[in-house]
Amino acid sequence: MAKKSPPTAIMLNLIIGYWVSRLIYVAAKLELADRLNDGPRTVEELAVAAGVQAPALYRVLRALASVGVFEETKDRRFKLTPLAATLRTGVTGSMRAMAMMMVENYWFDAWNQLLHGVKAGELPFLKAHGVPIFEYLEQHPEDLQLFGESMTSVSGTENPAIAAAYKFSGLRTLVNVAGGHGSLMATILTANPKLRGVLFDQPSVIAPAGKDQHVTAKGIAGRCMLESGDFFESVPKGGDAYIMKYPPRLGR
């Protein structure tokens, strides 16, 4: 029978959990999983490909290997593990964009204000940046793009379950509020051929969504209207049902 870790050891792992988040962030930024997609490589080869220092990268990879992200073989070579494979680009269920977005400094700045938020009853993000999250993203296009990519990537494993869990077939028009690039809407419309949809989000999100593969796909484009606006003020009228996947609790 495996010996149970004492509470102090468990708590220590929880306390230093952000170390692992930062390590995964570095691996995602350096595209290490993509660089190992064709097989194991030495840390020196990876360092040259990523443009970083081999000794420092070796420590990062060994730390990640200790939690199952990558595996060290012989001769300082590393290979993908099932966990590391989720950091690849362009695969179903990819966590790479999410790994980068959630650990960017602007998020950490907000978390650093959590104690203030609890004491004052204010939004930590607003305290850290002076504006709500969506307004901040509007002012930082690169962060907005990564935010959209992360929401789309994580949706790859969630959307089929959502589409199967609810009987959408009895509806005529479904409005997806804060629908991002339309991956959830496309999944639901694909599963319900007679349903029509309205994808609603901010103008800066809807503009690129109109070119996204999800809403331009055959059989979807003619049934999915795109509308933009501020969902804190109003949402499109005429829907038989409205769906919001992630309520914007950090918004206002």
N, C-alpha and C positions, 0 to 999 in steps of 0.2 A: 504494500500500500504506500502510495507516494506521501511523503511528509508534507504537511500543510505549512505554508509560509506564515511566519508570525505577523501580526497586524502591523508592526513597525516596518517590516520589509514591504508589505503591500502598500502601506501609506507612502513610503519613500518612492516606490515606482510611480504612484499617482502624482506625487509632487514634481518629479522630474519628467513627467510625460511630455512636456513641451520640448524637451531635448530631441525626442524621436520625431516630433512634428517638424522641427527645424531641419533635421537630417533628411527627412523625406522631401522637404522643400528643396534642399540643395540637389538631391538626386533628380528631382523633376526638372528643375531649372537647367541642369546640365545634360538632360536627355539621356541619362545613363541606361535606362531600360531599353530605349530605342537602339543604343549603341551595342547592346548585348543581344539584340534580337536574333542575330545570325549565329550565336554561339559564344562560348566563354572567351574572354580577352584578359590580358594582363592589365594590372593597374597602370603600368607605364603606357600601354597602348590607349587606354581610356583617357589618361591624363592628356596625352598629345591631342587626341580627337576633341576633347572638351576644352582644351586651352587652359588647363589648370596645373597645379603642382602635384606630382605623384605622391610624395610622402603624406601630404595633407589629405589627398583624396583616398589614400589607403586607409587612413584612420576613419574617415567617414564611411567607407564601404564595410569595414570590419564592424563598426558600430551598428550599421543597418543589418548586417548578416546576423548579429546577435539576437535580433528580434524577427528574423525570418524574411527580411527584405534583402534579396541577393544571397548568394552562397559562395563562400570561398573554397576553391579546390586547391590544387597544388600549384606551386610556382607563382604565387600571388595572382592567380587567376580568379575571376569572378564570373558567375553565371546567373541567369534569371531563376527566380522561384515563382510560384503562383502569385504571391503577394507582389513581388517586383514587376511581374508582367502587367499588373493593372496600371502601372505608370507609363506604359507605352502610349504613343500618340495614335489617334485615329482608329482605335479598336473599340468594340462594343463594351461599355462599362468602364472605359478608361477613367482613371482617377487623377491623371496628371494635372489637368487644369484646376481641379478642386484642390489638389495638394499645394499648388502655387497660390491660388486665390486666397484660401483660408489662412495662410501663414504670411501673407504680405504684411509689410510693416504697418500699413494703415489700419489693418485689423488688430494687430498687437497694440497699437496706440489706443484703440478703443477699449480693449480688454484691460489695459493699465488704468483705465478710469472706472472700472467696475465698482470698486469700493466707494468712490465718490457717488456713483449712480445709486447705490444702495442707501447711502446716507441721505442724499439730497432728493432722491426720487426722480432723477433726471436720466436721460439717455446717455450712456457712456460714450457712444459714437459722437453725439452732438457736442459733448464736453470736449472730446479730443480734437474734433475737426471744425467745429463751429457751424456745421450744416448737417442735415440728415443724410443717411447713407445714399439714397438715390440721387440727391442733389450733388453729393460728392462725386458719385460715379459720372454724372453728366459733365462735371468739370474735369474729369480725368479719363479720356477716351480709352487709353490702354487698359486701365483697370476695369472699365465698363465692358470691353471686349472679352477680357478674361473671365469676368463674372458671368457673362452670357455663355461662354464656352463651358464653364464649370457646371452651370445649371443644366445645359444640354447633355453633357457627358454622364452626369449622375442619373439623369432621367432614363438612360438606356436600359437600366435594370428595373426601374420602378414603374415606368409607364404601362407595360403589358399587364402588370398586376392591377393597376388602377382601372384600365379599360375592361378587364375581366370581372372586376369586383362590383360594378354598378351596371344596371340595366339602362343603357343610354338609348336603346332602340325605340323606346316610347317617346322620345323627344324629336322635335323638328329642328330647333336651333339651340346650340350650346355655345355659351360665351366663356372663353378662357381668359380670365382676368389675370394680369401679370403673367401672360403666357410665354414670355421670352421669345425664342426663335421658333416656337411652334412644334416641338417634338412631341409633347403630350397630346396636343390637338390632333396632330397627324396620326398618332397611334389610335386614338379614339375614333377618328373618322374612317380609318382603314378597317377597323373592326365593325363599323356601323355604316354601311354603304349609302343608306338613305338620309343620314344625318348631315346637317349643314353646320358650319362653325364660324365663330367670330373670334379672331385672335386680337386681344387688346393689351397694349402696353405703352410705355413712354415712346415719344417720337424717335428718340435715338436708338431704341431697341427695335421698333417696328420697321424702320428703314432698312437695316440689313436683313431682317427676318424675311422681307419680301423676296430676297434672293437666295434664301436658305433652301437646302434640298428637301426639308421636311414639308414646307407648304407649297413648293413648286412641283412636287412629285405628281406623276400621272394619277388621276383619280382624286387628287386632293385639291389641286389649285382651283378648280372650278367650284369647289364647295366650301372654301375657306376665305372669308373676307378679313382684311386687315384694317384695324382702326387704332388710332393713337390718341392718347390723352393722359390725364392725371387721375388714377383710380382712387386717390384720396378725395377727389372732388365729385366725380361721377363715373358711371360705367355705361356702355352702350345699352340702349333699350331694345326690347323685342325678343330677348332670349327666353326660352322655356326653362332653362336652368343655367346656373353660373357656377363655374368651378375655379378655385384658386388653390394651387398646389402648395405653395409655401407662403402663408400669410406674412406680409411685410411688417413684422413686429418691430423692426429696427427703423422703420420709416419716419414716423412723426409722433 
